[in-house]
Each structure stands twice: as structure tokens, then as C-alpha cells.
Amino acid sequence: MSLKAVNNVETNKYELEIEISAEDFEAAVQAAYQKAKKNISIPGFRKGKAPRKLIEKEYGENVFYEDAVNDIAGEAIDSAVAEAKLELVARPDAEVTAVSKENGVTLKATCITKPEVTVSDYKGIEVEKIVNAVSDEDVDNRANSICEKNARMITVDDRAAQNGDFVNIDFEGFKDGVAFDGGKAEGFVLELGSGQFIPGFEDQIVGHNAGEEFDIDVTFPDEYQVEELKGAPAVFKIKLNEIQYKEVPALDDDLVKDSTEFDTVDEYKADIRKSMEEAAEKAAENEVEGKLFDAVVEKMQAEVPQVMYDNRINEMLQELSQRLAPQGITLQQYFQYTGQSLDDAKKMYEEQAKKQVDLRLALEKIAEIENIEPTADEIDAEYKRIAEAYNIEIDQVKAVLPEDGVKLDVAVSKAVDLIKDSAVIK
């Protein structure tokens, strides 16, 4: 392989002119022949035994050229990229510009490179930290959740249904005396006053007793999702099977003892307040981190190739696919369920992907400017963290994650710490 020229055709884009010698090309053609001959039949020879010259005479001298070029081009391009000292962000596009037995192969590889990045004033960034106060009402609402969890349903047989009750009903809807699709159910449980059904439906069940059968008159809203029912009057035949109400216990020491690890309401609420204040502090810290990251990105200058954003979007889609897999849902099924298309999903991830790519570039540059050099112990600790996160052996992690990549990740993490430690938090 010989790298003949490196042409910077535009920002972050290079064209490499590469030559593969006639000798190397001949070796690749011979190797392609050896692979293919077992599937080739020539009269007078057993399958797989025909000499190369006869095959070339029968099918043309260039019969093995395509396979030979495919086999040898990848290594030639990789060597040329290394020699040119280019840091690529995507696999090069290769084009064969000339091929012959006498002169070998000439390739043109179009390469997209990592952009030049500048970033300044990343130390001493001023941001405001807002910690939301935890009120007594917040604590009470959280504490009262155990009351709801311990609520029980009480059947009513001595009064009519009222708002707040849960009724078990059979119903069927009719428009102009004809039952319509989707308007029938049996044993449906409805909380009266919840607004779950169209206006007027729940109100007309109030006042009826269990066991009654009756009709109610309603009018579908003009914006109803079923076209033929929009604004239409309808009659629902109702059978009220059962009325129940929810009995919610009071929050007292006995309930707390039975439902939590605490002995008193005061102890329980104190623990809730502590956890809510810790969560508020964590949320504030995350918000501060986000503000710092946004500021760093604003201070970065770079002409980022679109392919870097596209690559990140594809990674995010792959991550989504992996999250869906345990549920037995494919990405295509997910799009069907959500009414999205692949293009919709890519557009949805576009802004987030751009922020992540830009931030990573900025942090890598900061690590370079600050001469951040992770120690061997820090790199080993990162390998260990990854192994524990995925519950696999550390040797397996090292087999698939090159040390240079892990080293850069650690350096980026230390750059984040530097930005945080130098920030001015108000």
C-alpha cells in the first residue's frame, strides 16, 4: 500500500489517494481464486479443481477482481488513515478509480475527521442553585399515601350512589336506537365524579340504588374522537350491579407501626422530610450540572460534522431498542404503538444528541488543555465499575473496551470534576 496524496477538500473532510501495488493485488486475486474455485465448474475438470487461468479465460481476466479489491481495500485504507494521522468519526467512503493486473489498484477514500475544537473560560462559571423547599403539606401528602394503600372497599346496600362512590355497572349505548361499536361493557368499575366518562354520564348514575336498571341520556362532545358520534345524542342502558366506597384509615401511630419500620407518625414524617430534602438537594445539583454543561457548550467553537450527530442518534435508537427488548417489543412495534415513524424518532432525539456530542467534544478538549492524564489505578477502577454495573468479569470488559477509550472516558470525567470544583455557585 502506498499513500500518494492527502487532500483537505473542505472542513473536516479529506480525500486520500491510495495505491495498491501490482504484486499485492496479484496476491489478493490469487486468494480470491482460492476462495471461489470450489464453487466454479469448468468442463473437463471436477468442481473446484479448475485452474485459475482457465477460469479467467472462460469468465474474463477480471473475474476475481471485485472480491480481491474488497479483501484488500479495507486494510489499505486503514493503513493510509494511520499514516495520514487522521482521527475519523465514520468509516471512509471508498471508490476504486483504477484497477489493472499491470498497475494494481488505485483508491480514493473520502474521510470525515474529528473537528478542531476550541473552548475557553470554562473555569469559574457562575450558576444559580435553586433548592426547592419541602413544606409541611408536601410531607403530609407523602405520609398520607400509606392511608390510601391501606384503604378498603365497603359495599353499600342502604343508600343510593353518590359522588365519590365506585360503582360496578353493565352498560350499552345506542344512537338513534341502534347500538354502536365500543359502547358496551359488563362489570365496569367507575368512580363517580372522576370525569372518566363523557359529561352527564356519571351524574345520572348518582341517586340510583344497586340492582336498578335505567336509561340515561347524554350528548357526545363535538370534539369526540369517533367521527360518527361527534355532537350526537345517545341513550345508555345501565344496570347498577354494586356500589362501594373507599374507607381510608386515619394516619396514626398504629397504622405507621403496621405499615412502616417506624413506631410513630412523627418518626415517619421526619424520615419522609429527610428523604424529600435529600431528593430536592440532588435535583438542585443535577440542575446546576446541567447549567454548567450548557455554559461549557456555549463556550466551545467547532464545526461539527453532521455524521457525528447522526451516529449519536442511531446509538440512542439502539439504546431504546435494548430497553424494549426485555419486554418483547421491537423498535418497529414501538413505533406502531406510539404512532411514530423512524424519522419522527430521529427528529425527537436530534437536539439531545447535538448537546451530548458538543459537550463530549468540549470536555475532551478541556482534558487536553489541562493535561489530564488518568493513572493506571483510575483506569482499573473504571474497568471495575463497568464490570460491576453489567455483572461480568473485568477481563471480559477489557476484551471489548480498549484501554485508550476507557482512559479518555476517565479524563472526561475528571474534566467534569474540574468544571464543577471551579464553578461559582450562587
LOKEPA-387718 format. One record per residue: residue in three letters; x, z, y of N, C-alpha, C, O, CB in turn. Coordinates in pm, whole numbers, plus 50000, padded with zeros to 5 digits. Each point is the difference from the previous one (the first is absolute). Glycine has a CB too. Layout:
N
ALAXZYXZYXZYXZYXZY;...
//
This chain:
426
MET500845000049881499165000050119500875000050124501025006950006497175005249871;SER501404980250221500744999650126499015000550115499084991850008502804995049885;LEU498335022950198499165001050119500614991250108501075003050052498195020749889;LYS500054965550092500544990250092499675003050146500814997150088499014986249729;ALA499015022450209499635002550139498945010850008499165001649911501394974750148;VAL499515031250051498995010150032499454996650137500705001250100500445016949759;ASN497604977650147499414995450126498905009550044499005002049930501544974250010;ASN499655029850178498985008850057498994991250075500214996450116501455023249905;VAL497244976949910499064990350057499045006250100499534993150090500644994249699;GLU499545025750196499195007350097500195014849974500695003849905497624977450113;THR501085027250065500175014349985499615004549859498904997149952500675006050294;ASN501355003949688499785005549865499824989349893499505002949891499475016850217;LYS501434968149921499824989249902501294991849990500514994950100496995004249949;TYR502994999949828501244992749974499774989649891499185001849910502195018350159;GLU499374969049943500034990049893501404999549943500984997750072497174988650037;LEU501955015849760501294999649932500124986749926499104996049927500935029250049;GLU501104967950044500294987949925500955003749887501115004950023498554980250182;ILE499885012649672500725004849882500294988249908499164991349980499735031450037;GLU502314977149930500374989649904500355006349866500705010149993500154975250194;ILE498645008749708500345003949862500834988649943499564988549999498315025849970;SER503314988849985500934989649956499464992249881499125004649927502775009350156;ALA498674974149899499604991649886500285007249869499224998849905501254980550229;GLU500645028249859500355007049877498975011049969499565001449886502894993850157;ASP497185012650059499015010649979498644994149966499265005349917501995009550241;PHE498424974349907498714993649972499984994549857498985001149932500774993050312;GLU501365000149711500084994949863499805011349899499324998249899502234983550178;ALA499055029749951499835011549910498535004449997499495003749894502875003850154;ALA496964992050067498595003850005499134989949926499045003849934501375007650286;VAL499934975649792499264989649929500165001949850499034998849925501284985250267;GLN500925018949763500245002249858499215012049950499434999749890502864990250133;ALA497675020750056499245011949961498504996749994499305004749910502455010250197;ALA497764977049987498594996149999499684991749876498945001449940501024999050311;TYR500994990749712499834992149877499895009049878499124998149916502154983150188;GLN499625028649886500005009149885498675007549988499515002549889502985000050135;LYS496935001250091498725007049999498854991049958499095004149928501775010850251;ALA499194972449867498854991149984500024991949872498944995449957500975003450287;LYS501244999349695500114990349891499155003449879499584991149926502705004250153;LYS497465017649899499215003949883498574994850005499314999549898502105020850084;ASN498154975850138498634994950016499954984850015498934994450026500475027350079;ILE501734971749880500064985650024500214992549869500855003649919500085000450312;SER498284985649750500104991649878500494986150039499474993950093498675019149793;ILE502864982150044500514986450017499984993449862500505006049904500985000650296;PRO497974981349787499964993349868501394999549937500994996450064497044989850014;GLY502015017549794501264999949926500695013549997501005001749930499234974850133;PHE499245033150013500615013450003498915010549975498854998550041502954993750121;ARG498635018549767499085011149983499765006650137500885000050087499925003849673;LYS498005001750257499655006350127501045010650035500315008949920497244986750040;GLY502975003250162500985009850045501434995949973500935007150039497385010149925;LYS501894971449968501364995949962500484987650077501114995349977498465014449798;ALA499624985150313500374987650071501135002950099499945009950072497714981249902;PRO503385000350030501085001750097499494998350142499014993150026502634998549805;ARG499045015150261499604999850140499984985750055499074996250071501895026849958;LYS500104969049938500094986550056498824991449959499504991950078502995010149920;LEU497074999749877498854992149954498725004250073499164991650035501945005749740;ILE498765015850248498825004950072500004994650143498974995650051500995025449808;GLU501214979450204500114994950137499754984950006499444994850096502205023749957;LYS498804974649841499774985549994498514997149985499474990450056502815006149843;GLU497065012150022498574998049974499135003750120499054993050033501405011449725;TYR499905007050307499125005350105500604999050141499345003550098499745011949730;GLY502134980150181500654998950130501105010250017499935011149947497954980350147;GLU503165004649980501175008750016499645013350067500665010249978500774969450038;ASN497515020350065499655012250075498985008749927499395008750062501094979050147;VAL499335010249662498955007249927500205015150004499025007549997500754972849855;PHE501475024450156500265014450000500355005350139500315011850017500474986149747;TYR499184993350336500465004150133499165011450059500545009750053500274967049981;GLU497865022049956499135010050062500245013949943500155009850073498144972349967;ASP501755018749826500255013049937501385005250037500175012050023498324981749788;ALA502494997350194501365004250033500075005650142500625010450024500294972349819;VAL498465010450251500005004650139499295013550011500475009150068499564967150014;ASN498835024949851499265012850004500845011449947499935011250051497944976449921;ASP502925009749924500825010549939501175004150087500395011750002498954979649777;ILE501224999350294501245002750072499795003050148500865006250064500294979149774;ALA497725010550217499795001250145499925014550046500565003650103498254974649891;GLY500475030249928499825013950043501325007250021500205006550103497654993849774;GLU503044998650026501295006750010500824994250116500695007350071499274997349681;ALA499964982250265500744993550109499515004950136500805002550090499554977449764;ILE498345021350161499435004650127500385014650026500375003650112497724980249863;ASP501825024549921500385014150016501455001350044500325008150088498004998449738;SER502554985750114501415000550036500214995450144500815005750073499814990249688;ALA498654993750279500134994750136499505010250103500625001750105499104975049806;VAL499175029950059499475010250091501005011450016500225004850111497424989349821;ALA502965010249956501005010650005501214995850082500535007750080498695000649697;GLU501214979250202501164995050075499704999050149500865002750084499874984749713;ALA498055008750236499614998850140499705013650063499825001050122499264976549829;LYS500855032949965499745013750045498685001050075499905005950107502554997949908;LEU496534990349924498665000550056499185010749929500095001349878500034974350183;GLU499095032050013499095009949942498604994250006499384999450106502105020349963;LEU498034976049814498734992849996498815009549987500125011149949501064969449949;VAL497675014750151498765007749987499004992949910498895004849980501495004850248;ALA500024978849718499144992549907500894990649920501114996650040496885004850116;ARG501494994649729500754990649918500134986750074499014995150056500175016249732;PRO502034982650213500164987450073499164988849941499704999749880502615007450179;ASP497314983650029499394987549955501134990149976500834997650088497005006750042;ALA502224990049750501104991049965499504985749987498884997549954502285021249928;GLU499674972250159499694985749991501244992749948501105001750052497214999950139;VAL501484990249705501094991949948500104987450087499054992150007500625016849755;THR501454989450304500164988450089500734988549932499894988550042500125027050153;ALA500744987649702500704989349926500395005249863500355011749985500524978250230;VAL499065001349684500425003849866500504987649927499334989649999499005029749994;SER502854981949947500544988949922501055005549905500585010650022498984972950165;LYS500685008749706500985004049900501405000150062500845008449964497724982049854;GLU501695000450273501354998550056500305010650106501135004950009498734970649945;ASN499155027950126500255008850116499395013949987500215008450087499884971250050;GLY499155022949757499375013149985498735001250081499264990350014502975019549945;VAL497525002050095498735002950067500275005050141500925007950023497984997549756;THR500294990050315500035005350137498645006650027498954994049978502714988050101;LEU498385030449969498795007750027499945003750147501035001450067498975007549697;LYS498784992750285499775006150130499125012149978498884998749950501354979150175;ALA500265034049911499235012449984499625005350138500865002750083500355002849699;THR497484995850241499515005450127499775014949984499225004349915499704973550145;CYS501775030150021500035014549984499425007150123500334996550113501685001349738;ILE497135011950125499485008550107500745013349992500005006649896497704982150099;THR502935015250115500865011749999499375011850074499084998550081502894986249907;LYS498565026949981499595012150069500344998850148501074995150034499285018749756;PRO498754990550297500244997750143501055009450059500265010849947497404981550071;GLU502935003350090500845008850080499085009850074498994996050058502834986149969;VAL498545030649970499145010450057500795007850105501165003449979497514998349806;THR500695001250326500545009550097498965010850024498804997350004502634984750105;VAL499045030149908499115011250028500765010150084501175003049973497524993549811;SER500655008850318500685009250091499055011350039498804999449978502654982050108;ASP499145028949974499215011350053499105006349895498875003850029501184985350194;TYR500475011949656499205005749892500195015149986499325006549920500834971749964;LYS500765027450194500175014550001499285005950121499954994050107502275003949774;GLY497245014150099499345006750112498664994250037499565001450114502655004049967;ILE497114988249825498674994450028499035011550026499965009749924500504969849931;GLU498775019550251499035010450035498624996449944499494989150023501825016450186;VAL498125004049718498644998049948499225013150013500585010950007500234971349831;GLU497895016450164499135011750011499485003649861499554991449923499795002350314;LYS500735019249733499485004949872498705007550026499965009650076502394992249827;ILE496594993650032498685006150017499575006249867499764993049902499634990350282;VAL500505030049817499545007049880498565004350024499735008150089502625000049854;ASN496734986649979498595003650017499775014549960500405004449891498944971850065;ALA500015031350133499715014049972498945001249891499104991749992501505014450244;VAL499535004149682499025002849895499035010550052500415011350028501244982949787;SER497085002150199499015009250056499365008449890500124997149881499454986850306;ASP499745026849857499265008249905498944991649929499735002049881500675018450261;GLU499004970349932498984991449940500604991349889499384998149896499365001850323;ASP502474994949805500684992049897500205008249874499754995349889501414991350289;VAL499315025849840500235008849885498705003149929499944999749877502055010250238;ASP496974993049962498705003349939499464988349919499505001749889500025014150301;ASN500594972249866499504988249928500734998149868499404996849898500024992550321;ARG501895012649785500774998649875499655011249901499844997649881502034991450248;ALA498005023149921499685011449914498634998349935499805003549884501625011250260;ASN497634980049933498644998749948499864989349893498954998749937500245008950284;SER501874984849758499934989749896499785006149862499404993749914502084991750225;ILE499025026949840499785006249868498555004049982499515001349888502845007050111;CYS496954993650114498575003049989499274987849946499145001249912501025015250279;GLU500184971849863499394987649953500324997649853499144995749922501004994950310;LYS501115012249729500414997849861499255009149904499794996549883502474996550199;ASN497345018649966499305009649914498494999750020499285008549948502755005850059;ALA497494975750068498564998850020499314996349870500604993749913499784999550326;ARG498365010649748499224996249881498684994150044499475003350106501635014749756;MET498374973350053498744993350030498845008149942500015003749882501154973850121;ILE497855025350082498825007849960498784990850001499714993550100501305028049995;THR498284978249793498814991649990498835006450073499755012049988501054979249792;VAL498485000650297498865004750079498714996249928499824988449962501505009450254;ASP497775011949765498714996849938498845006550074498864999549954502294998449826;ASP499135008350336498945007250071499804995050143499325006550079501175013349780;ARG500114968950173499824994450135500274985149998500504994449903500155027650202;ALA499004971750009500254985550014501444997450042500705009150044496894987450016;ALA502834991249925501364996050037500185000950151499074997450076501054987449725;GLN501095019050242500335000850141501424994850023500794998849906497655021050122;ASN501874977350097501344995150031501065009949951499865012250014499234975550185;GLY501965006649744501065008349942499865001549850500965003549932499185008750281;ASP498664985149734499815000549855500634987749934500244989750063497635023449968;PHE502384988449839500464988849917498854996549906499565008349921502934998850092;VAL497034980649999498864996049919500434989749896500844991450027497605013250165;ASN500984996549690500224990249893498754991149997498905004849976502605011049887;ILE498704971150163498854991250013500184987249917501114995449974498495013850256;ASP499244985349729499934986149954499354992250114499065004850063500775001649687;PHE500684981550276499384992150106500104985149968500894995549928499655022450239;GLU498504974749891500044985549991499424994450129498945004350046500864996149700;GLY500924989550313499574994450127499304986649984500344992049912501545019850196;PHE497144985949978499214987749996499914994050141499775007150098498905001549704;LYS501514978350205499794992750124498884990049977500084991649910502365011250162;ASP496524998250009498834991349982499455001149858499534990249943501374994050231;GLY499175028149770499445002649867500884995849885499625001549884498204995950218;VAL503374997249927500904995349895501275008550000500625002050104498474974449915;ALA501275028749863501225008149989501214991550035500084988349962498865026249860;PHE502024991450250501204992450039501235005749928500045011749961498944983150266;ASP502024996749758501235003849931500705011450072500075000550123500174976049792;GLY500285032950004500755011150056499155011050057500545009450058501214974749989;GLY496945015149938499115009950061499465010049901499025006950029500394976250137;LYS501215017949715499445008849898501085008949942501134995749977497124987349969;ALA501405029850029500925009349935499205011349938498885002950042502984991550121;GLU498735011849737499385011649934500995011550000501204998149980497374986949874;GLY500915026950169500845011949998501015000350112501085005849985498634994849772;PHE499974993450355500934999450113499945013250076498925004850035500824969949983;VAL501435031150008500075012750073500324997050146501004993550030499755019249762;LEU498404992150299500114997250142499915012850080499105008249978499904969149987;GLU501955024650128499935011550091499144996250119500344990850075501945017649852;LEU496614998550090499094996850109500645003750134500535011050017497484992649831;GLY501924986950246500625002250130501424994950009500645001150105497915018449918;SER501964975049868501384995249999500154986550070501104996250039499275016349748;GLY498524980250228500074986750059500574989749905500454989450043499815021350177;GLN499714992249651500564990849901499144987549984500514989149975500505030549905;PHE497684982150135499094988849986499554995050138500315005950103498925003349674;ILE500034979850222499584993950125499065009650075499365008649938500874968149961;PRO499685022050235499175009250080498565000749949499384989949967502065005050230;GLY498065017549797498625002349959499855003049853499005006049960500324979250220;PHE501655010949736499885002049856500035014949966499095005049935502014972750025;GLU499935029250084500165014149964498935008650067499505009649940502974986950032;ASP497185000150153499025008150073498665000449927499315010250004501834983950210;GLN498494995149719498684999349936499985006949863498945001649940500654977050181;ILE501575025549829500035007949876499795014850033499465007649920502094975649971;VAL498905020750230499805013850045498505003249997499174992250045502925006750102;GLY497585012949798498605004349995499334997549867498895004849976501004990950263;HIS500784996849672499434997649868500595009749898501115005050017498554970750041;ASN499555026749836500415009549897500514992849876499704988249977498625028150110;ALA502454990949833500514994549875498844995949910499005007249989503075007250029;GLY498074974049918498974994749913499064990350070499264992849932500885028249942;GLU499884978450257499124990950073500494985649991501204997449991498205021250164;GLU499634972149848500294985750012499294995050125498825002950022501434994149724;PHE500474995450337499424995950129500754987650051501064996549950498265027550104;ASP500094969750047500614988450064500525003850137499455008850067499034975749806;ILE502595008950168500485001550137500174986150061500364990549930500815031650014;ASP498584977050184500124987250073501235000550090500185009550077497314987149916;VAL503354993349996501204999350082500174985850054499354990649954501745028049911;THR499794980250233500394986850051501524999249997500695008550056497244989950092;PHE502584991349788501454998549992500594996850138499384992850078500414999249683;PRO501395013250269500634997150131500294985150015500184992949902500845030150098;ASP499014972650123500284985850028501414996149954500254988449970498185012650226;GLU502505008849799501384996949962500255002849851501165000849957499575004550279;TYR498214996449685500175003049858500794988849931499884988350035497945024749965;GLN503004991049901500954990549941499344989249914500594989449979501085028850024;VAL497124984249946499304990049919499134991550091499085005150065500935010149731;GLU500274971950209499384991150097498475000349994499345001050103502684984649881;GLU497435013549893498554998749988499265013150032498775000150012501614982249817;LEU500375028950185499365012750030500195004350146499455010250042500894996249721;LYS500434986050313500255003750139498695000950079499254990250010503024998749976;GLY497475022950071498815001950082498684999549926498944999750062502364990850118;ALA498765009349687498774998249921499355013549968500705009749971500254969249931;PRO497715021750102499295012149953500015000449848500004989649934498525010450272;ALA501505012149738500025001449854499295012949961499855009250080502314977849904;VAL497415013249890499375011949943500845004749883500374992049913497315000450160;PHE502625020549924500725005849886499075009449925499405009150059502814989050063;LYS497664999749748499255009149914500975010749953501044996949942497324984849983;ILE501305030850100500895011349974499405009349895498805002950002502094995650234;LYS499965006049673499645011249913501035010950025501204998149978497734986749845;LEU500605026850224500895011250033500155008749875499105007749966500204991950280;ASN501854999149687500215007049872500365014750017499515008649928501204969849976;GLU500175024350194500505013750013500505002450141500514990950067500125009549689;ILE499225012150289500535004350129501005011249975499715009449926498144983950197;GLN503315005749941500985010649990500605002650139499994991350087500525002549672;TYR500005018250257500765002850122501325006449960500145005949893497744996950244;LYS503084996049952501345005249972500105014350052499795002550119501214974249893;GLU499325032649900500205013950039501505002450015500755000049902497125007549978;VAL502554994550244501435001750030500295014950016499375006650084500754970650029;PRO500815028449809500315014350012500725003250130500624991250060499515010349691;ALA499785010750292500705004450120501485001749969500385003149887497535008450198;LEU502924986650016501435002249985500285014950012499965005750109500574971349986;ASP499755029249792500315014450001501155002749905500514990949933497105014850122;ASP502805006949940501165003549917499774996849854500924995649931499645022450231;ASP498214984249789499724997249859500194985249968500604996649898497795022450099;LEU501114972450090500144985549977501484996150005500464992049918497265003850182;VAL503015009949995501424996850013500755004449875500844992649949499025009950301;LYS499855009549699500665004949878499714990949881500894997249919498945026150168;ASP498934972149903499604991749887500564985750008500204993449898497735020450084;SER502324981650140500314985850018501444997050042500444988549995497205008850063;THR503105013049985501354997750049500955010549943499605008549921499494981150291;GLU502165009749830501015009949958500025012150093500825009049981500544972549922;PHE497755018750197500015010750100498885010149972499044997249928501934986950242;ASP499185027849891499045010749977498985001450110498905005149978502835006449895;THR498634984050247499095001750113499874987050078500824990949989499805033350026;VAL498304975150065499784988350085501124998850102500464989050031497055013249938;ASP502935009550085501054999650101501304994349944500674991950065498275027950047;GLU501424984349766501224994749938499874984949976500934992450024499495029949866;TYR498424973950065499744985849971500104991650128500634989450000497875017249808;LYS500884998250300500044992750125501404999650060500404990050059497235016549981;ALA503115004349943501385000350051500854989449931500824993450063498955031349986;ASP500024973849821500754989949926499604985950043500834991050012499365024849795;ILE498514982450216499514986950047500614996750135500464988850022497395014449852;ARG502165006750217500574997650133501474996149989500474990850067497905025650033;LYS502354990849815501434997149984500214985649951500834992850055499615031549895;SER498814971749948500184986649945499574989250100500624989450007499015019849762;MET499314993550308499554990350099501004998750115500224989150052497405016249887;GLU502985005950100501014999650107501264992849951500624992650077498485028950019;GLU501264980649778501154992749945499724985149994500874991850029499765028349837;ALA498144976450096499624985849994500014993950140500424988650018498185015949778;ALA500925003150304500004995150138501424997950049500304990250069497525021749974;GLU503064997349922501414998750039500634987949934500754992550064499415032349966;LYS499554973249842500544988449927499484987050060500764990550018499405023249773;ALA498554986050241499424987950061500664997250135500264988450033497565016049850;ALA502465006150194500654998250130501424994749983500454991550076498165027050019;GLU502094986649803501364995249973499984985349959500854992250043499835030949889;ASN498354973349985499894985949960499704991050120500514988950009498695018549765;GLU499964997750317499674992250119501234998350088500234989350056497415019249935;VAL503155002250021501244999350078500954989849938500614992050071499135032149999;GLU500384976349797500864990449932499544985750027500824991250026499665025849795;GLY498224980850173499474986750028500304995550142500344988450023497865015949813;LYS501695004950260500324996750140501474996650016500364990750072497795024350005;LEU502724992749854501434997450006500324986249942500784992450056499685032349927;PHE498934972449903500234987049936499544988550091500684989950014499065020849759;ASP499074991150288499514989650091500974997850116500244988750042497395017249897;ALA502935005350112500954999050111501274992849958500544991950076498525029250020;VAL501424981949783501214993549951499784984949986500864992050039499795029149839;VAL498214975250068499704985649984499954993250136500474988750015498245016149774;GLU500725001950311499934994350134501394997850060500194991250083497595019949948;LYS503184997249926501364999150053500884990349921501184998350031498585025250048;MET499664970149821500754990549918499764985850047498884996450038500985019249768;GLN501194976450192499874985750029500514992249880501125002349953499145001650297;ALA498954986949701500404991549888499004988649985498815001650027502295018049856;GLU499404968950073499134988949964499825000549849500814994749924499964990850274;VAL498165020949761499805002749857499344987849934498964995450046500825029450000;PRO500824970049847499384988649930498655003849943499825011049947502464980249997;GLN496774999750066498655002549949500015003249852499155007649953499944977350221;VAL501865009549753500045002349855500205014749967499565004549894501354972550076;MET499745030650118500175014349975498665007250005499735008949920502594990050176;TYR496854997350000498665005850008499164995649880499275008149942500874992250310;ASP499964987149711499244994949886500405007149871499165003349918500654974450196;ASN501505024649871500475006949880499425014149992499595004549893502534982150114;ARG497855020450108499465013750001498515000049970499515008749929502254998050236;ILE497524983649889498564999049971499794998149850499135006449941500434983950288;ASN501235001149710499874997749855500345012549922499375002849897501194973250137;GLU500435031750013500335012649934498825009850010499695007149904502764989450148;MET496915003850062498865009150019498834996049910499305008649946501424995550291;LEU499084983049746498954995449908500355003749857499125003749921500334977550234;GLN501845017949810500425003949866499815015049979499605004349892502064976950106;GLU498635026750105499785014449991498525003249981499645008949923502384995050222;LEU497114988749926498565001749983499604996749857499205007249940500424987350302;SER500924994749705499704996049863500395010849900499285002749904501054973450162;GLN500825030249958500475010649911499105012450008499805006849899502534984750127;ARG497145011450094499095011550013498674997349931499365009249950501734996750268;LEU498494981549781498724996549938500094999249848499015002149930500404985550278;ALA501795009249742500174997449856499505011549911499324997349901502634988650158;PRO498365026949972499525010849914498495000849990499465005649904502575006850155;GLN497274981850040498544999949998499454987749928498784998249989501225014750225;GLY500924978749737499584987949930499464989250093499224991549959500285022749847;ILE500924986350321499534990450099501144990950042501085004850036497185011550046;THR501524970849913501024990650047499834997850149498985003650059501094985149715;LEU500955005450287499944997250142498854990350031499325001350101503175002749918;GLN497304986149891498934990450020498635006849996499114996950079502334985149819;GLN498405027550007498745007449991499775008650125498895001150051501324999049698;TYR500885005950298499905008250121499514991850118499165004550078502695010049838;PHE498674973250097499564991350109498524996649985499274999250098503064991449921;GLN497235007449857498594996949975499125011850040498964998350063501694986249750;TYR499775027750148499215012050029499905002650150498965004350049501745005349731;THR500404987750292500055003250142499584988450089499905001450122501905014649826;GLY497964972449990499634988450078501134994150081499784992850097497975016549912;GLN503484993949951501174994950069500594988049927499674997349885500795025650201;SER500404969949985500814989649938501465004350010500325009850068497984972049990;LEU502575010949874501435003050008500484998850144500805008150046499534983649718;ASP499194998250306500404998250141499525011650086500705004350092499234970949877;ASP498875030050002499485011550074500925012149981500325007150095497324984349878;ALA502775010749902500865011549969501364998650068500535009750054498304993149725;LYS501714985150219501294997850065499905002750151500895006050060499714976949764;LYS498315012750235499815002350143499845014850029500485004950103498464972549919;MET500395029849888499795014350018501335007649999500185009650074497574988349817;TYR503194997650025501295006749987501034995150103501095005750010498434997249748;GLU500154986950317500984993350084500675009450102501225000550008497454978749964;GLU500525028150103500555008850104500845011149940501085003250050496964991650095;GLN501465011349748500735010849934501334995049945501025006750012496815004449932;ALA502154977249995501234994349944501024997450110501185002749983497494986849832;LYS500875005350298500914997150112500665012850049501215000350024497374980150042;LYS500645030249948500565012850046501045005249903501065004850040496795000350076;GLN501854994149755500925005349900501314992249996501085005949991496945001749876;VAL501894979250140501204991749997500845002650125501225001849991497584980649873;ASP500565017750252500735002250125500675013750001501155001450042497234983550077;LEU500905025349835500565013549997501195000749907501025006050033496725003450018;ARG502144984649833501115000349904501244993350061501115005249988497244994549819;LEU501474988950257501134993250063500645008750107501225000850009497684977249945;ALA500275028650126500525008650106500785011849942501085003350048497004990150099;LEU501375012949748500655011649939501324996049934500985007450007496775003349957;GLU502274977849971501244995349939501074997850107501175003149979497514986249835;LYS500905005350300500954997750109500515013250057501195001350031497654977150024;ILE500285031349958500415013250050501005006449904500995005850043496784997050072;ALA501974996049755500935005449901501374993450013501035006449984497054998249860;GLU501904982450186501274992850019500705004650127501205002749998497874977449881;ILE500195021050232500595004250127500605014049988501085002750053497264983050071;GLU500965023049806500435013949988501005002349886500415011249973497384995450120;ASN502584982449841500965001049888499555010349895500805007849949501044985750208;ILE496875006249815499465009149898500434995449863499664988949958498365016650188;GLU502725002749785500544996549869499585010849900500625010649996501354977150108;PRO497005009949815499555010149904501115003849902500804991649960496884999650061;THR502345021449941500985004749903499534996749859498844996549978501875022050178;ALA500214982649749499664997649860498935009849954499104996449923503224994950034;ASP497775021250090499015010149961498624996450054498995001949932502805015750065;GLU498154977150126498714996150059499394988249924498794999349982501995008950243;ILE500074982549733499504988549924499485004549864498954995549955502694989350163;ASP499115024249816499555005349870498705007650015499124999249914503265002350009;ALA497505005950187498765007650023498814990750017498905003249956502435015150151;GLU498894970249957498924990250017499614993849867498814998249971501994997150262;TYR500195001649685499704995049866499175010349921499044996649932503104989750070;LYS498265026350010499295010749929498575001250050499075001849922503105010450045;ARG497664986950167498645001050057499114988949947498855002449963502105008050245;ILE499584977449787499224988649951499665001949853498874997449958502244987550209;ALA499875019749755499775002149856498905010349977499144998249913503264996050041;GLU497625016650122498995010549985498634995050046498985003549941502785014150093;ALA498224974350071498734994950052499304991149898498784999949991502145001150241;TYR499874991549690499434990849901500115005349858499624993349904500964987950247;ASN499955031149836500105006649870500774991449898499574998249886498275013550162;ILE503304983249998500864992249910501435005150011500325007650092498184972249931;GLU502355016049885501395004350000500754993850118499724988750040500205013849709;ILE501025005150304500754995250116500814987549967500204991550086499925031949998;ASP500344975449791500754988049961499134987550006500484989150030500975025049822;GLN497274987650118499084988650010499844995550145499924988050028498865020149768;VAL501175001550295499894996750141501254992550046499914989950070498635030449970;LYS502624984749920501254993650041500134985949943500654991450059500425031249953;ALA498294975249873500094986849937499234989350079500334988249995499925023149783;VAL498704993150295499164990250071500185000450151499644990450069498735011649746;LEU502195008950238500205001050144501495000350032500675009949973497155002450052;PRO502724976850032501424999650034500375011050098499205003850086500804971549875;GLU501215029750026500425011150085500004996250148499705008450085501695000149726;ASP498944978950221500034996050140498635001650066499905004450115501934979449831;GLY497125012849979498655001450054499615014550021499425003650102499974975249787;VAL500935029550012499695014350012500815006250113499495008450075499984992849678;LYS501784994750258500875005150108499414996650136500015008450091502004989149762;LEU497464990350163499404996050126498735008050027499745003850114501214973249858;ASP498265025649924498795008150017500345014050051499325005350088499574981749729;VAL502165018950127500425013350043500474999650145499705008950079500944997149684;ALA500114983650271500494998650137498834998850098500025005950108502074983149806;VAL496895003350048498814998650084499295013450016499555003450110500204972849814;SER500155031449968499375013250007500765009250094499395007750075499774989449691;LYS502165002150231500815008250091499864995350145500095008050093501534996349718;ALA498164982750207499754994950135498685005550053499905003350119501384975749828;VAL497735022149967498725006050040500225014450045499485004350103499274980949736;ASP502045022350083500295014050035500705000950136499715008850080500474997049676;LEU500734984950269500725000050127499034998050117500115006850102501934984149782;ILE497024999850100499034997350106499125012350024499745003750114500264971749825;LYS499555030849953499145011850011500755011650064499485006750089499244985949710;ASP502525009750156500775011650049500354998550148500135010050070500804993349700;SER499224984450276500374997950141498794998450091500154999750123501944989749797;ALA496725009750023498804997550079499675012150089500325011449967498824973249853;VAL500225012650290499515010650091498495001149977499234991450041502615004350135;ILE497775015149759498595001949963499335009050102500415011450022500144985749733;LYS498424997750307499265007950100498735005649937499235006950067501684978850122;
//
